[in-house]
Amino acid sequence: MLTEEGVEAHAKLLERIQIQRAAVTAGLTDDDYRTLLDLLQRVSANVDAFASTLR
């Protein structure tokens, strides 16, 4: 459980994240955004898999 200070800090951070997310995804539809996240997750998994072969 967060303290009152923690709740306030969380709320401020959430607001900043929402503003930044809106700025960097401007012009994307909800479907575009979901597709983007899916693609980035797949690329990340591929990078992890490739990196594990280098050890």
PQR file with spaces between the fields and no chain letter, atoms N, CA, C, O and H, PARSE charges and radii, in Angstrom:
ATOM       1  N    MET     1       0.850   -1.181    0.000 -0.4000 1.5000
ATOM       2  CA   MET     1       0.000    0.000    0.000 -0.0000 2.0000
ATOM       3  C    MET     1       0.893    1.240    0.000  0.5500 1.7000
ATOM       4  O    MET     1       1.888    1.309    0.721 -0.5500 1.4000
ATOM       5  N    LEU     2       0.515    2.209   -0.820 -0.4000 1.5000
ATOM       6  CA   LEU     2       1.316    3.422   -0.941 -0.0000 2.0000
ATOM       7  C    LEU     2       0.945    4.448    0.122  0.5500 1.7000
ATOM       8  O    LEU     2      -0.191    4.515    0.592 -0.5500 1.4000
ATOM       9  H    LEU     2      -0.293    2.153   -1.406  0.4000 1.0000
ATOM      10  N    THR     3       1.937    5.233    0.475 -0.4000 1.5000
ATOM      11  CA   THR     3       1.676    6.370    1.357 -0.0000 2.0000
ATOM      12  C    THR     3       0.968    7.443    0.538  0.5500 1.7000
ATOM      13  O    THR     3       0.870    7.334   -0.684 -0.5500 1.4000
ATOM      14  H    THR     3       2.860    5.178    0.093  0.4000 1.0000
ATOM      15  N    GLU     4       0.481    8.464    1.204 -0.4000 1.5000
ATOM      16  CA   GLU     4      -0.166    9.572    0.492 -0.0000 2.0000
ATOM      17  C    GLU     4       0.811   10.203   -0.498  0.5500 1.7000
ATOM      18  O    GLU     4       0.437   10.560   -1.615 -0.5500 1.4000
ATOM      19  H    GLU     4       0.560    8.553    2.197  0.4000 1.0000
ATOM      20  N    GLU     5       2.065   10.336   -0.073 -0.4000 1.5000
ATOM      21  CA   GLU     5       3.100   10.877   -0.953 -0.0000 2.0000
ATOM      22  C    GLU     5       3.317    9.958   -2.159  0.5500 1.7000
ATOM      23  O    GLU     5       3.498   10.431   -3.281 -0.5500 1.4000
ATOM      24  H    GLU     5       2.369   10.047    0.834  0.4000 1.0000
ATOM      25  N    GLY     6       3.296    8.662   -1.924 -0.4000 1.5000
ATOM      26  CA   GLY     6       3.455    7.696   -2.995 -0.0000 2.0000
ATOM      27  C    GLY     6       2.305    7.744   -3.990  0.5500 1.7000
ATOM      28  O    GLY     6       2.519    7.646   -5.198 -0.5500 1.4000
ATOM      29  H    GLY     6       3.148    8.278   -1.012  0.4000 1.0000
ATOM      30  N    VAL     7       1.090    7.894   -3.485 -0.4000 1.5000
ATOM      31  CA   VAL     7      -0.092    7.999   -4.345 -0.0000 2.0000
ATOM      32  C    VAL     7       0.014    9.243   -5.224  0.5500 1.7000
ATOM      33  O    VAL     7      -0.290    9.190   -6.415 -0.5500 1.4000
ATOM      34  H    VAL     7       0.916    7.973   -2.503  0.4000 1.0000
ATOM      35  N    GLU     8       0.438   10.347   -4.647 -0.4000 1.5000
ATOM      36  CA   GLU     8       0.600   11.592   -5.414 -0.0000 2.0000
ATOM      37  C    GLU     8       1.688   11.444   -6.472  0.5500 1.7000
ATOM      38  O    GLU     8       1.511   11.884   -7.608 -0.5500 1.4000
ATOM      39  H    GLU     8       0.685   10.390   -3.679  0.4000 1.0000
ATOM      40  N    ALA     9       2.805   10.833   -6.110 -0.4000 1.5000
ATOM      41  CA   ALA     9       3.899   10.627   -7.052 -0.0000 2.0000
ATOM      42  C    ALA     9       3.452    9.720   -8.198  0.5500 1.7000
ATOM      43  O    ALA     9       3.774    9.973   -9.359 -0.5500 1.4000
ATOM      44  H    ALA     9       2.949   10.476   -5.187  0.4000 1.0000
ATOM      45  N    HIS    10       2.719    8.677   -7.872 -0.4000 1.5000
ATOM      46  CA   HIS    10       2.210    7.759   -8.883 -0.0000 2.0000
ATOM      47  C    HIS    10       1.275    8.478   -9.844  0.5500 1.7000
ATOM      48  O    HIS    10       1.373    8.296  -11.058 -0.5500 1.4000
ATOM      49  H    HIS    10       2.457    8.471   -6.929  0.4000 1.0000
ATOM      50  N    ALA    11       0.379    9.286   -9.319 -0.4000 1.5000
ATOM      51  CA   ALA    11      -0.563   10.028  -10.162 -0.0000 2.0000
ATOM      52  C    ALA    11       0.169   10.977  -11.106  0.5500 1.7000
ATOM      53  O    ALA    11      -0.192   11.083  -12.279 -0.5500 1.4000
ATOM      54  H    ALA    11       0.300    9.435   -8.333  0.4000 1.0000
ATOM      55  N    LYS    12       1.192   11.668  -10.607 -0.4000 1.5000
ATOM      56  CA   LYS    12       1.963   12.588  -11.449 -0.0000 2.0000
ATOM      57  C    LYS    12       2.703   11.827  -12.545  0.5500 1.7000
ATOM      58  O    LYS    12       2.733   12.256  -13.698 -0.5500 1.4000
ATOM      59  H    LYS    12       1.485   11.582   -9.655  0.4000 1.0000
ATOM      60  N    LEU    13       3.291   10.708  -12.181 -0.4000 1.5000
ATOM      61  CA   LEU    13       4.015    9.899  -13.154 -0.0000 2.0000
ATOM      62  C    LEU    13       3.074    9.346  -14.218  0.5500 1.7000
ATOM      63  O    LEU    13       3.406    9.359  -15.404 -0.5500 1.4000
ATOM      64  H    LEU    13       3.267   10.360  -11.244  0.4000 1.0000
ATOM      65  N    LEU    14       1.918    8.868  -13.814 -0.4000 1.5000
ATOM      66  CA   LEU    14       0.938    8.343  -14.757 -0.0000 2.0000
ATOM      67  C    LEU    14       0.519    9.427  -15.749  0.5500 1.7000
ATOM      68  O    LEU    14       0.393    9.163  -16.945 -0.5500 1.4000
ATOM      69  H    LEU    14       1.648    8.858  -12.851  0.4000 1.0000
ATOM      70  N    GLU    15       0.307   10.626  -15.258 -0.4000 1.5000
ATOM      71  CA   GLU    15      -0.074   11.742  -16.135 -0.0000 2.0000
ATOM      72  C    GLU    15       1.032   12.018  -17.161  0.5500 1.7000
ATOM      73  O    GLU    15       0.749   12.210  -18.344 -0.5500 1.4000
ATOM      74  H    GLU    15       0.409   10.840  -14.287  0.4000 1.0000
ATOM      75  N    ARG    16       2.280   12.037  -16.710 -0.4000 1.5000
ATOM      76  CA   ARG    16       3.411   12.273  -17.632 -0.0000 2.0000
ATOM      77  C    ARG    16       3.504   11.177  -18.680  0.5500 1.7000
ATOM      78  O    ARG    16       3.747   11.454  -19.855 -0.5500 1.4000
ATOM      79  H    ARG    16       2.510   11.881  -15.750  0.4000 1.0000
ATOM      80  N    ILE    17       3.312    9.935  -18.259 -0.4000 1.5000
ATOM      81  CA   ILE    17       3.373    8.809  -19.184 -0.0000 2.0000
ATOM      82  C    ILE    17       2.277    8.931  -20.233  0.5500 1.7000
ATOM      83  O    ILE    17       2.524    8.711  -21.419 -0.5500 1.4000
ATOM      84  H    ILE    17       3.115    9.710  -17.305  0.4000 1.0000
ATOM      85  N    GLN    18       1.074    9.278  -19.807 -0.4000 1.5000
ATOM      86  CA   GLN    18      -0.036    9.406  -20.743 -0.0000 2.0000
ATOM      87  C    GLN    18       0.213   10.523  -21.753  0.5500 1.7000
ATOM      88  O    GLN    18      -0.102   10.374  -22.933 -0.5500 1.4000
ATOM      89  H    GLN    18       0.873    9.457  -18.844  0.4000 1.0000
ATOM      90  N    ILE    19       0.772   11.629  -21.301 -0.4000 1.5000
ATOM      91  CA   ILE    19       1.087   12.746  -22.203 -0.0000 2.0000
ATOM      92  C    ILE    19       2.149   12.323  -23.205  0.5500 1.7000
ATOM      93  O    ILE    19       2.018   12.590  -24.400 -0.5500 1.4000
ATOM      94  H    ILE    19       1.029   11.750  -20.342  0.4000 1.0000
ATOM      95  N    GLN    20       3.204   11.664  -22.726 -0.4000 1.5000
ATOM      96  CA   GLN    20       4.279   11.226  -23.615 -0.0000 2.0000
ATOM      97  C    GLN    20       3.783   10.178  -24.604  0.5500 1.7000
ATOM      98  O    GLN    20       4.131   10.230  -25.784 -0.5500 1.4000
ATOM      99  H    GLN    20       3.310   11.447  -21.755  0.4000 1.0000
ATOM     100  N    ARG    21       2.979    9.232  -24.144 -0.4000 1.5000
ATOM     101  CA   ARG    21       2.456    8.192  -25.027 -0.0000 2.0000
ATOM     102  C    ARG    21       1.592    8.809  -26.115  0.5500 1.7000
ATOM     103  O    ARG    21       1.677    8.405  -27.275 -0.5500 1.4000
ATOM     104  H    ARG    21       2.696    9.189  -23.186  0.4000 1.0000
ATOM     105  N    ALA    22       0.766    9.780  -25.757 -0.4000 1.5000
ATOM     106  CA   ALA    22      -0.077   10.446  -26.749 -0.0000 2.0000
ATOM     107  C    ALA    22       0.782   11.170  -27.784  0.5500 1.7000
ATOM     108  O    ALA    22       0.460   11.170  -28.972 -0.5500 1.4000
ATOM     109  H    ALA    22       0.698   10.108  -24.815  0.4000 1.0000
ATOM     110  N    ALA    23       1.869   11.784  -27.334 -0.4000 1.5000
ATOM     111  CA   ALA    23       2.741   12.530  -28.251 -0.0000 2.0000
ATOM     112  C    ALA    23       3.451   11.601  -29.232  0.5500 1.7000
ATOM     113  O    ALA    23       3.535   11.908  -30.421 -0.5500 1.4000
ATOM     114  H    ALA    23       2.131   11.784  -26.369  0.4000 1.0000
ATOM     115  N    VAL    24       3.958   10.477  -28.750 -0.4000 1.5000
ATOM     116  CA   VAL    24       4.743    9.607  -29.630 -0.0000 2.0000
ATOM     117  C    VAL    24       3.881    8.681  -30.479  0.5500 1.7000
ATOM     118  O    VAL    24       4.381    8.076  -31.427 -0.5500 1.4000
ATOM     119  H    VAL    24       3.889   10.228  -27.784  0.4000 1.0000
ATOM     120  N    THR    25       2.603    8.560  -30.159 -0.4000 1.5000
ATOM     121  CA   THR    25       1.729    7.709  -30.961 -0.0000 2.0000
ATOM     122  C    THR    25       0.694    8.529  -31.727  0.5500 1.7000
ATOM     123  O    THR    25      -0.280    7.978  -32.240 -0.5500 1.4000
ATOM     124  H    THR    25       2.197    9.052  -29.389  0.4000 1.0000
ATOM     125  N    ALA    26       0.899    9.832  -31.805 -0.4000 1.5000
ATOM     126  CA   ALA    26      -0.032   10.695  -32.534 -0.0000 2.0000
ATOM     127  C    ALA    26      -0.181   10.184  -33.963  0.5500 1.7000
ATOM     128  O    ALA    26       0.807    9.866  -34.625 -0.5500 1.4000
ATOM     129  H    ALA    26       1.690   10.279  -31.388  0.4000 1.0000
ATOM     130  N    GLY    27      -1.401   10.112  -34.422 -0.4000 1.5000
ATOM     131  CA   GLY    27      -1.661    9.657  -35.781 -0.0000 2.0000
ATOM     132  C    GLY    27      -1.847    8.158  -35.919  0.5500 1.7000
ATOM     133  O    GLY    27      -2.213    7.680  -36.992 -0.5500 1.4000
ATOM     134  H    GLY    27      -2.203   10.371  -33.884  0.4000 1.0000
ATOM     135  N    LEU    28      -1.604    7.409  -34.857 -0.4000 1.5000
ATOM     136  CA   LEU    28      -1.816    5.958  -34.897 -0.0000 2.0000
ATOM     137  C    LEU    28      -3.223    5.632  -34.407  0.5500 1.7000
ATOM     138  O    LEU    28      -3.702    6.198  -33.424 -0.5500 1.4000
ATOM     139  H    LEU    28      -1.307    7.797  -33.985  0.4000 1.0000
ATOM     140  N    THR    29      -3.867    4.721  -35.103 -0.4000 1.5000
ATOM     141  CA   THR    29      -5.153    4.230  -34.614 -0.0000 2.0000
ATOM     142  C    THR    29      -4.899    3.240  -33.477  0.5500 1.7000
ATOM     143  O    THR    29      -3.760    2.838  -33.237 -0.5500 1.4000
ATOM     144  H    THR    29      -3.478    4.261  -35.901  0.4000 1.0000
ATOM     145  N    ASP    30      -5.955    2.858  -32.789 -0.4000 1.5000
ATOM     146  CA   ASP    30      -5.807    1.841  -31.734 -0.0000 2.0000
ATOM     147  C    ASP    30      -5.251    0.544  -32.322  0.5500 1.7000
ATOM     148  O    ASP    30      -4.414   -0.117  -31.707 -0.5500 1.4000
ATOM     149  H    ASP    30      -6.880    3.185  -32.984  0.4000 1.0000
ATOM     150  N    ASP    31      -5.726    0.187  -33.521 -0.4000 1.5000
ATOM     151  CA   ASP    31      -5.207   -1.028  -34.174 -0.0000 2.0000
ATOM     152  C    ASP    31      -3.730   -0.874  -34.520  0.5500 1.7000
ATOM     153  O    ASP    31      -2.949   -1.808  -34.339 -0.5500 1.4000
ATOM     154  H    ASP    31      -6.405    0.724  -34.021  0.4000 1.0000
ATOM     155  N    ASP    32      -3.341    0.307  -35.020 -0.4000 1.5000
ATOM     156  CA   ASP    32      -1.928    0.566  -35.317 -0.0000 2.0000
ATOM     157  C    ASP    32      -1.079    0.384  -34.066  0.5500 1.7000
ATOM     158  O    ASP    32      -0.014   -0.233  -34.112 -0.5500 1.4000
ATOM     159  H    ASP    32      -3.975    1.065  -35.168  0.4000 1.0000
ATOM     160  N    TYR    33      -1.555    0.924  -32.954 -0.4000 1.5000
ATOM     161  CA   TYR    33      -0.810    0.865  -31.695 -0.0000 2.0000
ATOM     162  C    TYR    33      -0.652   -0.576  -31.236  0.5500 1.7000
ATOM     163  O    TYR    33       0.435   -0.984  -30.828 -0.5500 1.4000
ATOM     164  H    TYR    33      -2.420    1.424  -32.917  0.4000 1.0000
ATOM     165  N    ARG    34      -1.737   -1.350  -31.302 -0.4000 1.5000
ATOM     166  CA   ARG    34      -1.663   -2.764  -30.907 -0.0000 2.0000
ATOM     167  C    ARG    34      -0.703   -3.531  -31.814  0.5500 1.7000
ATOM     168  O    ARG    34       0.071   -4.366  -31.344 -0.5500 1.4000
ATOM     169  H    ARG    34      -2.620   -1.018  -31.633  0.4000 1.0000
ATOM     170  N    THR    35      -0.758   -3.242  -33.121 -0.4000 1.5000
ATOM     171  CA   THR    35       0.153   -3.885  -34.062 -0.0000 2.0000
ATOM     172  C    THR    35       1.595   -3.522  -33.743  0.5500 1.7000
ATOM     173  O    THR    35       2.475   -4.382  -33.745 -0.5500 1.4000
ATOM     174  H    THR    35      -1.386   -2.564  -33.502  0.4000 1.0000
ATOM     175  N    LEU    36       1.830   -2.251  -33.472 -0.4000 1.5000
ATOM     176  CA   LEU    36       3.177   -1.791  -33.123 -0.0000 2.0000
ATOM     177  C    LEU    36       3.708   -2.534  -31.902  0.5500 1.7000
ATOM     178  O    LEU    36       4.844   -3.010  -31.913 -0.5500 1.4000
ATOM     179  H    LEU    36       1.115   -1.552  -33.471  0.4000 1.0000
ATOM     180  N    LEU    37       2.903   -2.635  -30.859 -0.4000 1.5000
ATOM     181  CA   LEU    37       3.337   -3.341  -29.650 -0.0000 2.0000
ATOM     182  C    LEU    37       3.624   -4.808  -29.942  0.5500 1.7000
ATOM     183  O    LEU    37       4.609   -5.362  -29.452 -0.5500 1.4000
ATOM     184  H    LEU    37       1.980   -2.249  -30.850  0.4000 1.0000
ATOM     185  N    ASP    38       2.765   -5.437  -30.741 -0.4000 1.5000
ATOM     186  CA   ASP    38       2.983   -6.837  -31.095 -0.0000 2.0000
ATOM     187  C    ASP    38       4.297   -7.002  -31.844  0.5500 1.7000
ATOM     188  O    ASP    38       5.078   -7.904  -31.542 -0.5500 1.4000
ATOM     189  H    ASP    38       1.966   -4.987  -31.139  0.4000 1.0000
ATOM     190  N    LEU    39       4.541   -6.138  -32.818 -0.4000 1.5000
ATOM     191  CA   LEU    39       5.780   -6.225  -33.591 -0.0000 2.0000
ATOM     192  C    LEU    39       7.006   -5.999  -32.717  0.5500 1.7000
ATOM     193  O    LEU    39       7.995   -6.721  -32.837 -0.5500 1.4000
ATOM     194  H    LEU    39       3.906   -5.405  -33.063  0.4000 1.0000
ATOM     195  N    LEU    40       6.949   -5.011  -31.847 -0.4000 1.5000
ATOM     196  CA   LEU    40       8.083   -4.735  -30.970 -0.0000 2.0000
ATOM     197  C    LEU    40       8.349   -5.889  -30.011  0.5500 1.7000
ATOM     198  O    LEU    40       9.503   -6.197  -29.713 -0.5500 1.4000
ATOM     199  H    LEU    40       6.145   -4.424  -31.750  0.4000 1.0000
ATOM     200  N    GLN    41       7.288   -6.527  -29.527 -0.4000 1.5000
ATOM     201  CA   GLN    41       7.466   -7.680  -28.644 -0.0000 2.0000
ATOM     202  C    GLN    41       8.118   -8.833  -29.396  0.5500 1.7000
ATOM     203  O    GLN    41       8.972   -9.529  -28.846 -0.5500 1.4000
ATOM     204  H    GLN    41       6.350   -6.277  -29.769  0.4000 1.0000
ATOM     205  N    ARG    42       7.722   -9.041  -30.652 -0.4000 1.5000
ATOM     206  CA   ARG    42       8.331  -10.112  -31.438 -0.0000 2.0000
ATOM     207  C    ARG    42       9.791   -9.812  -31.745  0.5500 1.7000
ATOM     208  O    ARG    42      10.637  -10.704  -31.682 -0.5500 1.4000
ATOM     209  H    ARG    42       7.028   -8.476  -31.099  0.4000 1.0000
ATOM     210  N    VAL    43      10.088   -8.564  -32.074 -0.4000 1.5000
ATOM     211  CA   VAL    43      11.473   -8.187  -32.334 -0.0000 2.0000
ATOM     212  C    VAL    43      12.304   -8.385  -31.063  0.5500 1.7000
ATOM     213  O    VAL    43      13.421   -8.898  -31.125 -0.5500 1.4000
ATOM     214  H    VAL    43       9.400   -7.839  -32.124  0.4000 1.0000
ATOM     215  N    SER    44      11.767   -7.984  -29.929 -0.4000 1.5000
ATOM     216  CA   SER    44      12.480   -8.152  -28.668 -0.0000 2.0000
ATOM     217  C    SER    44      12.758   -9.626  -28.378  0.5500 1.7000
ATOM     218  O    SER    44      13.850   -9.983  -27.935 -0.5500 1.4000
ATOM     219  H    SER    44      10.859   -7.567  -29.879  0.4000 1.0000
ATOM     220  N    ALA    45      11.769  -10.475  -28.630 -0.4000 1.5000
ATOM     221  CA   ALA    45      11.961  -11.911  -28.418 -0.0000 2.0000
ATOM     222  C    ALA    45      13.030  -12.458  -29.370  0.5500 1.7000
ATOM     223  O    ALA    45      13.839  -13.302  -28.984 -0.5500 1.4000
ATOM     224  H    ALA    45      10.882  -10.185  -28.990  0.4000 1.0000
ATOM     225  N    ASN    46      13.027  -11.974  -30.604 -0.4000 1.5000
ATOM     226  CA   ASN    46      14.048  -12.409  -31.564 -0.0000 2.0000
ATOM     227  C    ASN    46      15.438  -11.970  -31.136  0.5500 1.7000
ATOM     228  O    ASN    46      16.400  -12.729  -31.256 -0.5500 1.4000
ATOM     229  H    ASN    46      12.370  -11.288  -30.917  0.4000 1.0000
ATOM     230  N    VAL    47      15.542  -10.749  -30.639 -0.4000 1.5000
ATOM     231  CA   VAL    47      16.837  -10.260  -30.154 -0.0000 2.0000
ATOM     232  C    VAL    47      17.320  -11.104  -28.984  0.5500 1.7000
ATOM     233  O    VAL    47      18.487  -11.491  -28.925 -0.5500 1.4000
ATOM     234  H    VAL    47      14.761  -10.133  -30.542  0.4000 1.0000
ATOM     235  N    ASP    48      16.410  -11.387  -28.050 -0.4000 1.5000
ATOM     236  CA   ASP    48      16.774  -12.233  -26.903 -0.0000 2.0000
ATOM     237  C    ASP    48      17.227  -13.620  -27.368  0.5500 1.7000
ATOM     238  O    ASP    48      18.222  -14.150  -26.875 -0.5500 1.4000
ATOM     239  H    ASP    48      15.462  -11.072  -28.097  0.4000 1.0000
ATOM     240  N    ALA    49      16.504  -14.193  -28.303 -0.4000 1.5000
ATOM     241  CA   ALA    49      16.867  -15.529  -28.799 -0.0000 2.0000
ATOM     242  C    ALA    49      18.217  -15.497  -29.478  0.5500 1.7000
ATOM     243  O    ALA    49      19.041  -16.387  -29.269 -0.5500 1.4000
ATOM     244  H    ALA    49      15.695  -13.762  -28.703  0.4000 1.0000
ATOM     245  N    PHE    50      18.451  -14.491  -30.282 -0.4000 1.5000
ATOM     246  CA   PHE    50      19.739  -14.388  -30.976 -0.0000 2.0000
ATOM     247  C    PHE    50      20.878  -14.169  -29.976  0.5500 1.7000
ATOM     248  O    PHE    50      21.938  -14.786  -30.081 -0.5500 1.4000
ATOM     249  H    PHE    50      17.782  -13.768  -30.452  0.4000 1.0000
ATOM     250  N    ALA    51      20.645  -13.297  -29.021 -0.4000 1.5000
ATOM     251  CA   ALA    51      21.678  -13.002  -28.026 -0.0000 2.0000
ATOM     252  C    ALA    51      22.053  -14.248  -27.238  0.5500 1.7000
ATOM     253  O    ALA    51      23.210  -14.420  -26.855 -0.5500 1.4000
ATOM     254  H    ALA    51      19.784  -12.796  -28.936  0.4000 1.0000
ATOM     255  N    SER    52      21.075  -15.116  -26.997 -0.4000 1.5000
ATOM     256  CA   SER    52      21.376  -16.332  -26.229 -0.0000 2.0000
ATOM     257  C    SER    52      22.284  -17.274  -27.015  0.5500 1.7000
ATOM     258  O    SER    52      22.950  -18.121  -26.420 -0.5500 1.4000
ATOM     259  H    SER    52      20.136  -14.976  -27.308  0.4000 1.0000
ATOM     260  N    THR    53      22.321  -17.140  -28.340 -0.4000 1.5000
ATOM     261  CA   THR    53      23.212  -17.997  -29.136 -0.0000 2.0000
ATOM     262  C    THR    53      24.636  -17.501  -29.113  0.5500 1.7000
ATOM     263  O    THR    53      25.540  -18.223  -29.531 -0.5500 1.4000
ATOM     264  H    THR    53      21.779  -16.452  -28.823  0.4000 1.0000
ATOM     265  N    LEU    54      24.864  -16.301  -28.642 -0.4000 1.5000
ATOM     266  CA   LEU    54      26.195  -15.720  -28.634 -0.0000 2.0000
ATOM     267  C    LEU    54      26.952  -15.987  -27.355  0.5500 1.7000
ATOM     268  O    LEU    54      28.122  -15.621  -27.241 -0.5500 1.4000
ATOM     269  H    LEU    54      24.129  -15.714  -28.302  0.4000 1.0000
ATOM     270  N    ARG    55      26.327  -16.600  -26.416 -0.4000 1.5000
ATOM     271  CA   ARG    55      26.962  -16.828  -25.108 -0.0000 2.0000
ATOM     272  C    ARG    55      27.844  -18.024  -25.109  0.5500 1.7000
ATOM     273  O    ARG    55      28.448  -18.347  -24.086 -0.5500 1.4000
ATOM     274  H    ARG    55      25.376  -16.897  -26.508  0.4000 1.0000
